[in-house]
C-alpha cells in the first residue's frame, strides 16, 4: 500500500435523463462490465476478474441506479445517492458530483460537464481478498476511490443523454 493502482472499465453504458436543464430531476442508470477492467498489468487484471474480486463468470455486471440528487451548493457540488450492485450485493452509496457547466460546441451541440467522485470500502461488496507483505502491512487497501468524468449532450428540449468520450 505504498502506491496507488489506477484502473478503468473499458466497457460500460448509461442512461441519464433529466427534465430541461435542471439536473436535480435526473434519473441515472449505469451498467459496467467488470470483465473490461484494465490496470495496465495483465496478471493483475485476470486476478481482479476472478473469484477473489469481481468473479465475472458469476457476476457479469456492476450497476448503479440513482435515488436522489441534492441541491447544488454555491460551487456547483451535489450529493448523489443511489444503489450500487456489485458481486450480488446491493448497498446505498453517496457520490459527489461537481457540475462543470454548460456550453455549445462548434457544431451547435449543447453539452454539460460533470465530475463524479466517491470512496467505497470494497469489503462491503464481497471483494475481500488480501495478503500480508513481508514488512507487516497488507497488499491491497480496503478503500477504493471512484473518479469519473462525464459529458452530456442535449438530445432534445426535454432530455439529455450521455455521450461517452
C-alpha positions as CSV (number, residue, x, y, z in Angstrom):
1,X,0.0,0.0,0.0
2,X,2.8,2.4,-0.9
3,X,1.4,3.2,-4.3
4,X,-2.0,3.8,-5.8
5,X,-3.0,1.5,-8.6
6,X,-5.3,3.1,-11.2
7,X,-7.7,1.2,-13.4
8,X,-10.7,1.7,-15.6
9,X,-13.5,-0.2,-17.1
10,X,-13.4,-0.1,-20.8
11,X,-17.0,-1.4,-21.4
12,X,-19.9,0.4,-19.8
13,X,-23.2,2.0,-20.7
14,X,-25.5,4.6,-19.1
15,X,-28.9,6.1,-19.3
16,X,-29.2,9.6,-18.0
17,X,-32.3,11.6,-18.4
18,X,-33.4,15.0,-16.9
19,X,-36.2,17.4,-17.5
20,X,-34.9,20.6,-19.1
21,X,-31.5,21.8,-17.7
22,X,-32.3,21.1,-14.1
23,X,-30.2,18.1,-13.1
24,X,-32.0,17.7,-9.8
25,X,-34.6,15.6,-11.6
26,X,-32.0,13.4,-13.3
27,X,-32.6,9.6,-13.5
28,X,-29.3,7.7,-13.8
29,X,-28.7,4.1,-14.6
30,X,-25.1,2.9,-15.2
31,X,-24.0,-0.6,-16.2
32,X,-20.4,-1.7,-16.1
33,X,-18.8,-4.8,-17.5
34,X,-16.3,-5.9,-14.8
35,X,-14.5,-8.2,-17.3
36,X,-13.3,-5.0,-19.0
37,X,-11.1,-3.9,-16.1
38,X,-7.8,-2.6,-17.2
39,X,-5.0,-1.6,-14.8
40,X,-2.0,-1.9,-17.2
41,X,-1.0,-5.3,-15.7
42,X,-2.5,-8.3,-17.4
43,X,-1.9,-10.7,-14.5
44,X,-3.5,-8.3,-12.0
45,X,-6.4,-7.7,-14.4
46,X,-7.0,-11.5,-14.6
47,X,-6.9,-11.8,-10.8
48,X,-9.4,-8.9,-10.5
49,X,-11.7,-10.7,-12.9
50,X,-11.6,-13.9,-10.9
51,X,-13.5,-15.1,-7.8
52,X,-11.2,-13.3,-5.3
53,X,-12.6,-10.0,-6.6
54,X,-15.2,-9.3,-9.3
55,X,-16.0,-13.0,-10.1
56,X,-17.1,-12.0,-13.6
57,X,-18.3,-15.5,-14.5
58,X,-20.9,-15.4,-11.8
59,X,-21.4,-11.6,-11.7
60,X,-21.1,-10.2,-15.2
61,X,-22.4,-6.7,-14.4
62,X,-21.9,-3.8,-11.9
63,X,-24.8,-1.4,-11.8
64,X,-25.6,1.9,-10.2
65,X,-29.1,3.4,-10.0
66,X,-29.6,6.9,-8.7
67,X,-32.2,7.6,-6.0
68,X,-31.8,11.3,-5.1
69,X,-29.6,14.3,-6.1
70,X,-29.1,17.0,-3.5
71,X,-29.4,20.7,-4.3
72,X,-26.2,22.3,-5.6
73,X,-24.1,24.3,-3.2
74,X,-22.5,27.6,-4.2
75,X,-19.7,25.8,-6.0
76,X,-21.9,23.6,-8.1
77,X,-21.4,20.5,-6.0
78,X,-24.2,18.0,-5.4
79,X,-24.6,14.8,-3.4
80,X,-25.8,11.9,-5.5
81,X,-27.3,9.0,-3.6
82,X,-28.0,5.7,-5.2
83,X,-27.8,1.9,-5.1
84,X,-24.6,0.2,-6.2
85,X,-25.0,-3.5,-7.1
86,X,-21.7,-5.5,-7.3
87,X,-21.0,-9.2,-6.9
88,X,-24.6,-9.8,-5.9
89,X,-24.6,-7.3,-3.1
90,X,-26.7,-4.1,-3.1
91,X,-25.7,-1.1,-0.9
92,X,-26.6,2.6,-0.8
93,X,-23.8,4.8,-1.9
94,X,-23.1,8.6,-1.8
95,X,-21.2,10.1,-4.7
96,X,-20.0,13.7,-5.0
97,X,-21.0,15.4,-8.3
98,X,-19.4,18.6,-9.5
99,X,-21.3,20.4,-12.3
100,X,-18.7,22.0,-14.6
101,X,-21.2,24.0,-16.6
102,X,-22.9,24.0,-20.0
103,X,-21.7,25.2,-23.3
104,X,-22.4,24.9,-27.0
105,X,-19.7,23.1,-29.1
106,X,-18.6,24.4,-32.5
107,X,-21.2,22.1,-34.2
108,X,-24.1,23.5,-32.2
109,X,-24.5,20.7,-29.7
110,X,-25.4,21.8,-26.2
111,X,-23.2,20.0,-23.6
112,X,-22.9,19.7,-19.9
113,X,-19.9,18.5,-18.0
114,X,-19.6,16.7,-14.6
115,X,-17.0,15.2,-12.4
116,X,-18.1,12.4,-10.1
117,X,-16.0,11.2,-7.2
118,X,-16.6,8.9,-4.2
119,X,-15.0,6.3,-2.0
120,X,-16.2,2.8,-1.2
121,X,-14.9,0.0,1.1
122,X,-14.5,-2.9,-1.3
123,X,-15.1,-5.4,1.5
124,X,-18.7,-4.3,1.8
125,X,-19.3,-5.7,-1.7
126,X,-17.5,-9.0,-1.1
127,X,-14.2,-8.0,-2.6
128,X,-12.3,-9.2,0.4
129,X,-9.1,-10.9,-0.9
130,X,-5.8,-9.6,0.6
131,X,-2.4,-10.8,1.7
132,X,0.2,-9.6,4.1
133,X,3.5,-8.3,2.9
134,X,6.9,-9.0,4.4
135,X,7.1,-5.6,6.2
136,X,3.9,-6.5,8.1
137,X,1.3,-4.5,6.2
138,X,-1.3,-5.6,3.8
139,X,-1.1,-5.6,0.0
140,X,-4.5,-4.1,-1.0
141,X,-6.3,-1.2,0.7
142,X,-9.9,-1.7,1.6
143,X,-10.6,1.8,0.2
144,X,-11.3,2.3,-3.5
145,X,-11.6,5.8,-4.9
146,X,-14.1,6.4,-7.7
147,X,-13.4,9.1,-10.3
148,X,-15.4,9.7,-13.4
149,X,-15.7,12.5,-16.0
150,X,-18.9,12.8,-17.9
151,X,-20.0,14.9,-20.8
152,X,-23.7,15.0,-21.6
153,X,-25.2,16.2,-24.9
154,X,-28.7,17.6,-25.3
155,X,-30.8,15.2,-27.4
156,X,-34.0,17.4,-27.5
157,X,-35.6,20.1,-25.4
158,X,-36.6,17.8,-22.6
159,X,-33.9,15.1,-22.3
160,X,-30.2,14.9,-22.0
161,X,-28.4,11.7,-22.7
162,X,-24.8,10.7,-22.0
163,X,-22.2,10.7,-24.7
164,X,-19.1,8.7,-23.8
165,X,-15.8,10.3,-24.8
